[in-house]
Amino acid sequence: MSSHVSVLLVPGAWHGPWAWDQVSRRLAARGFNVCVLDLASTGAEPATLGGLYDDAARFQETAARLPGTVVAVGHSYGGMVLSQGAAGLPNVGHLVYL
C-alpha cells in the first residue's frame, strides 16, 4: 500500500521542513513517498514572506505533482494550510491535523 501513497507534511508557523525530519525519515524507511512543504510564510526576510494564501498555493502545486493518493499532515498552523489548499484536489485522500 505504501507505494501508492504520498505523504505531504506541512509544518506549523515559524517552522521549516526540519520540524518533520524524524517523521519523514521513518515514513520513507517504510516505503512511503514523503514530501515536506516549505512554507512561503516563513523565512529570514520579512519583506519577502507570503501569507496563508501563498502557503495554500504552494500546497496545491506540491500536492498536485505527487504520485498516488496524498495523505496531507499539518501541524498547528499547517492545518489551516491543509484546509485552504486541499479543496478540489482529487488526489488528496486524507487530511490529518496535529
N, C-alpha and C positions, 0 to 999 in steps of 0.2 A: 504493500500500500504506500509506503513512504516515497517510492519513486514517482508516484503520480500526484504528490503533494508538494507544494512550495510553501514555505513559512516566511512570512514577511513580518519582521519585528520592528516596532515603532517605539522609539524612546520617549520619555516624558520631557517636559520643558527643561531647558538648561542642561540636557543630557545629550551626549552624542552616541554614535554607534557602539562605542566602547562599553556602554552600560549593558549591552547584550552579549559581551564576549564569551562568558562561560556558557550561557544558554545556547548560543549559536554553534559553538564547538561541539557540544553534546548532541544537538539535533543533527548536525552534519555527520557526526560519527555513526548515527543511526540511519543514515541514508537519505535524509531529507535535503531538498534543495533549500538553502537558507539565504535570505537577503535581509540586510538591516538598513532601514531608511535613515538617511542623513537629513535631518530637518532643515528647511530653509530658514526657520526662525531661530536657529542657534548659530553662534559663531563669535568671533572676537571683535568684529567691526559692526557696531550698532547701526550705522548708516546703511549697510547693505542687507540687513536682515529682513526676511519676509514675515508673514503672519500666518494665521490659521489657513486661509485660502491658498496660500503658496505651499504650505505643507501638504494640504489635501491634494493639490495638483501634482505635487511630486509623488505622493502616494499613488494616485491614479496612473501616472506614467510608469511607475515601477511595477505595480501590480499587473498592469495590462501586458507587460512583456514577460512575466514569469510563466513557466510551463505548468500544466496541470491545474488542479484546484488549489486556490490560495487560501491558506489559513492565516489571517492577519491578527497579530497580537499587539495591543497597545498598552503601554504603561502610563498611568495618570493622564496627563495632557494628551498623550498619544492616542487615548481613547476618543478624544474629540476629533483627531485627525482621521481615525477609522470611520467614525460616524459621518463625517463630512465627505470623505473621499471614496468610500466603498459603494455608495449608492449608484446603481445602474451598471456596475461592473459584473458581467456574467461569470467570470472565472473566480470571483471571491465567494468561497463557500461558507466560511465561518469567520466570525469576529469574536475575539477574546479580549476582555477588558480586565486589566490588572490595576 
